[in-house]
Amino acid sequence: MSITKDLVINFDYHKFLWKLFLFVCLLDSFNCLEIIVIYEKSNSSINKQCVLSFFAEASSLVEWYNCEYSEATTCLSSYENAVLVLDLTDRIETQYFLSELCKEREIPHLVFENKLNYSDKWTFSVKPSPLKEINAFIAVLRYFGWTQGLVIYDGFQDFVKENHDKYSEKLNFLAIEPEASISELVNRIITPLGETLYYIFLKTAESLKLQSILTTTKLLASGNGIIFDQKSSYQCIIDGALIITAKGQELISSDEEYIKSAMGNVIYYLLSHIKTENSMEVYFWLNSLMESQRSINEFSLVNIQDGQRVIVGEIINESLYLFSNFIFPDNSTEIPRSAKKVLKLSIEVGSSNPSGPPIALGKVGGYGSYAACDIINGQSSGLLNNFQVEMFNFDCGTSIYNNTYANACYLKDKDKFGLGHVAAWSSVMVIGSMKSFKQLNLTFPIVSASNLDASLNSTTIFPMYMRVTASFSYMYSLVPIFIRALGWEKVAVIYQNDTWGLSGYHYLTQGIKNHHISLVNPENTRAIPPSLDRNGVKEYSSLLQGIIDSQARFLISILLYPTAYYIFEEFYDLGLRQGDLVIFTTVSDLTTFSAYDYAFSYKILEIAVPIITIYGQCWVGPLGEKALTQISKSYGGLINSYSCFYFDSVYLIAYALDFMINRGLDYTDPDKLQKTMRNQQFYGCTGQVNIEKGSNDRIIQSFEIVANKLGDNGNITTYIMGYFRPQSTQLITIQEPMIYTDGSTTKPADLRNSNNECPFPSRLARTFAKGRALAFGICFAVALISLIITIYIWKKWWKFSIEPLTIKEEICVQDVILAGTIIIEFFQFSSMGPDFSAIDSTYADISDSFSLSLDHILRLRNGVFWIVANAVFASIGLWVILCSVVLFRLDEKFPMSFVFRNLGTLSDYLMPILGDLCFIPFISVCLDIFLCDQSIGDNFTDSFLAADCYYFCWKDEHLVYAVFSIIALIAYEPLAVFCRPLWQELQPILHVKAVPLFLMVKTMVQIALIVMNKTVKRAQSILHGILFLIVMSFYIIFLFKFKPYNYARFSWWQTLILIAVLWLSFLSVIEQSIGGNQIILISILCFGFIIIGLLGLYVQHKKYPSLLFRKKGQDTSSLFVFAFSFGKHSKLALSKIVSSSKIGMGSWK
């Protein structure tokens, strides 16, 4: 067996004939071997030609008879001594017929290749069966772990596909028909597959042409495995390819050589073993040959290395055994694992500059491009599903272009450029890099994600360039429309004096003329050189001072960073502070300072907040959400608006590649690819993306209005104010009003000094902790003292109940006044509660008027507040006089005195107004004098009055007013507490009276609400709202338990009025805590008021009958005439109180 094995492996046809002759000479009992060769006339295959040629050369050793297939039966009958039938037919039906015929005659049937797909006792095959060959391929695939591939074959189509399907469901099959165009098959079928881990070539006559096209199109490269069968391997031109051959046929290089070798093996084996001319002996040795050699060593695995065939393994019993090193395409020793065809792109998002500081903006934006690749390479993107998109980043400059530097940088990695290129963010680098590409003969489509230079919109000058943003000309033609829509009319502008800045300034000034906007800073204060550092900016401080002197608050910045940051810092050094500027820019990332070094962050926080920008909408639709999630996940939240545009830049290239690949177009042609890109339209991260016909620009339909603000932690945050749609009838849709530095949403004046509210810059004011502590301490002290005094007065003089009203009485004016106080208290209590911005300003003004919160209605500046304070002091003085007249009965002691007599009469009407209705306003104004919790310095005398910033505290007039305020509080509050129940006792015809305990509790509640309003509300509005709800809830519970009036109807409506206040305050807290739609909140508020009112009427009707009536014919005037006779009853009423020991008169004297 070892001799046979050696002869088989090192087979040489001519040596075979010589050795065969020697064997025959030695075997004297041997006669010639008689063989019948059956063929078809139409069969001109190489099998027939080679076999017939072989027998012609071995005619002295083998006696053979040619027989045409149609005469097969006759031939077998004529040549009775024949011991073997050699079948050269190629069809299944002919092999089947001859197999049955030989079986009937018991003559071995030998075929070159068995196509019957089943085993037959009398049929033998020179070549291994197709099933065994396919199993050998499967053994190799399993060894390498390859599951995705393309099988390219001709002939036996169903059989090949059926058996490979047993191995994997991920195989693709391509049958090469004789008339097929190989190039078209590659473009339309093979290329779109993309995801191909290995290629198998089976019996492919077009193997060489296929290899050439696949290699040229880089479909056969690193990352792929390539396997040939015996027939298709003769023309193998790829190093790293694997070949599966029958054992002993490893070095065969042609069909003719292969056939002669295979046939020679069989014939030599028979001649060396058989001793008689007996067909049964031939059958025995053929069967022995197939059982031994064919089953033990079926196939060899050959590897092409440096153009030579090297045997690296063998396949035994469908298992692969390797005994030598092997390589794969591109001399790789790694087993290919990536199944996807790689599509290479390039990008330029580094941070380095040939000179000057590095800038990270493009780098952060570039994360969007990488995220796009990640999503495309995912399993469910629906785009380029069978391909792997990879990007190489060139770091050859960001904002500064140097030709020598850039050329060397590009040339170093020239082979890394791909099918398309995503450009740098600055126009300088974009234009410069295209110059370098031309010099280096590099051609590919270029997409820009951020550049706005108007000169780049020409398809003639820049045919390979396009951008997914709008042009500078379009953007700055929209700026005046935007500014005017926001309400600004007088603005300043500063621009950097280069192509980019001049272009923006040019288009801006053109639009400004048409929209009636004034540029207030002189023309010689508008242009500044680009790329200045901090020291360079300081040289232009006089220019920046000109902008400051123009008093413009709204500044249009056509600046790039870092120069923009240095200019903002210089504004700070020149005296500007927070709120002095509102800056507009189209460079959106100036809002977040993503490229700022933060060394001078305190200056930036003062000047560059707020900044407004308009930018194409980002992160829209499902793809935008997916992009945002992917970037956040992969890059730790390093995101800016450019990231979204960089994302769409890659998607524009990807959509074009997908379109071309699926239609079999040559996507490697740069010109065809850029034309396809211009015709793409898709909904990406920034909305609908398509390039305008005849231009390199994209027209953006909708812009986001983005602004920044200071967060609670002192950091800068951005928020979307709304949307700007220049081609819509509604230009601006506000989503969240702009928040200015004072926390308000009210647009300040165009010029800084046009409405100066204080005599010092507002930036100097800050919370003065010591002043706040003192003011809060005084307020709490007043509350505590008031509580003690109220309890003492109640226990000493007013701890008694009022007889309930049970019979009907005629209503009087005092009853009407009392009813009016209940209604007015609704507005007073509301004004002490949390603010509700959803309420119409008219209602708020009414509430503030009744509580004397005049700073919300009037502009209490420059001495106006002192006028109000003087009026309050005068009213308190009048109150003290009226109380003195009543308590000391001066009108009775001096009845002839005109003054005392009329003061006694006035007391009947003014005491409930001054002592009850004015209680909240008077106490509020007196406490306002101590509210000095804002300051421009560190001393108490640097603090200023919260109600009027024109006056500083704790010196000059303020000390005088502080003393008067203390005197007023001491004089007013105890008298008000005492005289509230006294007044009703002095009215003998007053029917409705308040329970003294209720009046005492109401006083304490009012004091508590006033103090909370002056202290807690200034520090924490939501906490104030919660405390207000708690106090009012307990107050209402008290009213339910202790009826406040002797008349049930008045008690009921007093309680409902306070419930309405509670409902309003509850909605106010909700609005402040979580926000909400104002229309919805107002609707809910009104609905609650209606329910409360209807409930009140219903319960009143059912439970509380009317006990007050008005006589028919008696009008209001007669009531007033009657009322003026009350004075004569005062003595009687007061005597009644004294005699009942409810009030100790001696204590008044």
HELIX and SHEET records of a PDB file:
HELIX    1   1 SER A    2  ILE A    9  1                                   8    
HELIX    2   2 TYR A   13  LEU A   26  1                                  14    
HELIX    3   3 ILE A   46  GLU A   57  1                                  12    
HELIX    4   4 TYR A   69  GLU A   71  5                                   3    
HELIX    5   5 ALA A   72  SER A   78  1                                   7    
HELIX    6   6 ILE A   92  ARG A  105  1                                  14    
HELIX    7   7 PRO A  130  PHE A  144  1                                  15    
HELIX    8   8 GLN A  157  ASP A  165  1                                   9    
HELIX    9   9 ILE A  182  LEU A  185  1                                   4    
HELIX   10  10 VAL A  186  ILE A  190  3                                   5    
HELIX   11  11 THR A  191  LEU A  193  1                                   3    
HELIX   12  12 SER A  207  THR A  216  1                                  10    
HELIX   13  13 SER A  232  GLN A  235  5                                   4    
HELIX   14  14 ASP A  255  LEU A  271  1                                  17    
HELIX   15  15 SER A  279  ILE A  296  1                                  18    
HELIX   16  16 PRO A  329  ASN A  331  5                                   3    
HELIX   17  17 LEU A  361  ILE A  376  1                                  16    
HELIX   18  18 ASN A  403  LYS A  412  1                                  10    
HELIX   19  19 LYS A  414  LYS A  416  5                                   3    
HELIX   20  20 SER A  427  GLN A  439  1                                  13    
HELIX   21  21 ALA A  454  ASN A  457  5                                   4    
HELIX   22  22 PHE A  472  LEU A  486  1                                  15    
HELIX   23  23 THR A  499  LYS A  513  1                                  15    
HELIX   24  24 GLU A  523  THR A  525  5                                   3    
HELIX   25  25 ARG A  534  LYS A  538  1                                   5    
HELIX   26  26 SER A  541  ASP A  549  1                                   9    
HELIX   27  27 THR A  563  ASP A  573  1                                  11    
HELIX   28  28 SER A  588  THR A  591  5                                   4    
HELIX   29  29 SER A  601  ILE A  607  1                                   7    
HELIX   30  30 GLY A  621  TYR A  635  1                                  15    
HELIX   31  31 SER A  641  ASN A  662  1                                  22    
HELIX   32  32 PRO A  670  ARG A  678  1                                   9    
HELIX   33  33 SER A  762  LEU A  764  5                                   3    
HELIX   34  34 ALA A  769  TRP A  797  1                                  29    
HELIX   35  35 VAL A  813  MET A  832  1                                  20    
HELIX   36  36 SER A  841  SER A  851  1                                  11    
HELIX   37  37 LEU A  854  HIS A  856  5                                   3    
HELIX   38  38 VAL A  864  LEU A  887  1                                  24    
HELIX   39  39 LEU A  890  LYS A  893  1                                   4    
HELIX   40  40 PHE A  898  PRO A  912  1                                  15    
HELIX   41  41 ILE A  913  LEU A  917  3                                   5    
HELIX   42  42 PHE A  919  ASP A  928  1                                  10    
HELIX   43  43 PHE A  940  ASP A  942  5                                   3    
HELIX   44  44 GLU A  957  GLU A  985  1                                  29    
HELIX   45  45 PRO A  996  LYS A 1014  1                                  19    
HELIX   46  46 VAL A 1016  ALA A 1019  1                                   4    
HELIX   47  47 SER A 1021  LYS A 1041  1                                  21    
HELIX   48  48 ALA A 1048  ILE A 1074  1                                  27    
HELIX   49  49 GLN A 1078  LYS A 1103  1                                  26    
HELIX   50  50 THR A 1116  ALA A 1123  1                                   8    
HELIX   51  51 GLY A 1127  SER A 1139  1                                  13    
HELIX   52  52 MET A 1145  TRP A 1148  5                                   4    
SHEET    1   A 5 VAL A  62  GLU A  68  0                                        
SHEET    2   A 5 LEU A  33  TYR A  39  1                                        
SHEET    3   A 5 LEU A  84  ASP A  87  1                                        
SHEET    4   A 5 HIS A 109  VAL A 111  1                                        
SHEET    5   A 5 THR A 123  SER A 125  1                                        
SHEET    1   B 8 LEU A 171  ALA A 175  0                                        
SHEET    2   B 8 GLY A 149  TYR A 153  1                                        
SHEET    3   B 8 TYR A 198  LEU A 202  1                                        
SHEET    4   B 8 GLY A 225  PHE A 228  1                                        
SHEET    5   B 8 LEU A 242  ALA A 246  1                                        
SHEET    6   B 8 PHE A 299  GLN A 305 -1                                        
SHEET    7   B 8 GLN A 308  ILE A 316 -1                                        
SHEET    8   B 8 SER A 319  LEU A 322 -1                                        
SHEET    1   C 5 PHE A 387  ASN A 393  0                                        
SHEET    2   C 5 LYS A 341  ILE A 347  1                                        
SHEET    3   C 5 HIS A 421  VAL A 422  1                                        
SHEET    4   C 5 ILE A 446  SER A 448  1                                        
SHEET    5   C 5 TYR A 465  ARG A 467  1                                        
SHEET    1   D 3 SER A 518  LEU A 519  0                                        
SHEET    2   D 3 LYS A 490  GLN A 496  1                                        
SHEET    3   D 3 ALA A 527  ILE A 528  1                                        
SHEET    1   E 8 SER A 518  LEU A 519  0                                        
SHEET    2   E 8 LYS A 490  GLN A 496  1                                        
SHEET    3   E 8 PHE A 554  ILE A 558  1                                        
SHEET    4   E 8 VAL A 582  THR A 585  1                                        
SHEET    5   E 8 ILE A 611  GLY A 616  1                                        
SHEET    6   E 8 PHE A 703  LEU A 710 -1                                        
SHEET    7   E 8 ILE A 716  PHE A 724 -1                                        
SHEET    8   E 8 ILE A 732  ILE A 734 -1                                        
SHEET    1   F 2 PHE A 682  GLY A 684  0                                        
SHEET    2   F 2 GLY A 687  VAL A 689 -1                                        
SHEET    1   G 3 ARG A 766  THR A 767  0                                        
SHEET    2   G 3 GLN A 934  SER A 935 -1                                        
SHEET    3   G 3 SER A 943  PHE A 944 -1                                        
SHEET    1   H 2 GLU A 809  GLU A 810  0                                        
SHEET    2   H 2 LEU A1108  PHE A1109  1                                        
END                                                                             
